[in-house]
Amino acid sequence: MHAFAKARSVRIAPRKTRLVVALVRGLSVAEARRQLAFSAKDAAEPVLKVLNSAVANATNNLKLDAATLFITKAFVDEGPKFKRFTPKAQGRATPIRRRTSHITIVVEPKVA
């Protein structure tokens, strides 16, 4: 059995968030929490929040032990972009695309 959690439209670019998610993919929950707590990346905070939510879903809904859980799948999809324009020289305007992320983390107990 697996439990998962999603965070949608997180205001961090997917490219930056994928770097953090790649650090914790395949780790145990305790080790992943440790990695995220000491990571200097800004994306570590929302990823940790999604991880804690997935663990809570596993313990409360599926009655799984949190100590045996591992991250089996963790991925980041691109969310909607906020599109703005900034003024440039000689009356021109250039677009600004503020990217967002959809973070998904799946946890399962370790099969012995």
JOBEL-V214311 format. One record per pair of residues at least 4 apart in sequence whose C-alpha atoms are under 7 Angstrom apart, sorted by the first residue. I is the first residue (numbers start at 1). J is the second residue. Records with the same first field share a line. If there is no record, write none. Layout:
I: J ; J
This chain:
1: 108
2: 106 ; 107 ; 108
3: 54 ; 57 ; 58 ; 106 ; 107 ; 108
4: 54 ; 105 ; 106 ; 107
5: 50 ; 53 ; 54 ; 104 ; 105 ; 106
6: 50 ; 102 ; 103 ; 104 ; 105
7: 50 ; 102 ; 103 ; 104
8: 101 ; 102 ; 103
9: 79 ; 80 ; 100 ; 101 ; 102
10: 100 ; 101 ; 102
11: 99 ; 100 ; 101
12: 17 ; 43 ; 99 ; 100 ; 101
13: 17 ; 99 ; 100 ; 101
14: 18 ; 76 ; 77 ; 78 ; 100 ; 101
15: 19
17: 21 ; 43
18: 22 ; 76
19: 23
20: 43 ; 44
21: 25 ; 74 ; 75
24: 32
25: 71 ; 72 ; 73 ; 74
26: 70 ; 71 ; 72
27: 31 ; 32 ; 70 ; 71
28: 32 ; 69 ; 70 ; 71
29: 33 ; 69 ; 70 ; 71
30: 34
31: 35
32: 36
33: 37 ; 48
34: 38
35: 39
36: 44 ; 48
39: 44
43: 47
44: 48
45: 49
46: 50
47: 51
48: 52
49: 53
50: 54 ; 105
51: 55 ; 105
52: 56
53: 57
54: 58 ; 105 ; 106 ; 107
55: 59 ; 66
56: 60
57: 61
58: 62 ; 63 ; 64
59: 63 ; 64 ; 65 ; 66
68: 109 ; 110
69: 107 ; 108 ; 109 ; 110
70: 107 ; 108 ; 109 ; 110
71: 106 ; 107 ; 108
72: 106 ; 107 ; 108
73: 105 ; 106
74: 104 ; 105 ; 106
75: 103 ; 104 ; 105
76: 101 ; 102 ; 103 ; 104
77: 101 ; 102 ; 103
78: 100 ; 101 ; 102
79: 99 ; 100 ; 101 ; 102
80: 99 ; 100
81: 97 ; 98 ; 99 ; 100
82: 97 ; 98 ; 99
83: 95 ; 96 ; 97 ; 98
84: 95 ; 96 ; 97
85: 93 ; 94 ; 95 ; 96
86: 93 ; 94 ; 95 ; 96
87: 92 ; 93 ; 94
88: 92 ; 93 ; 94
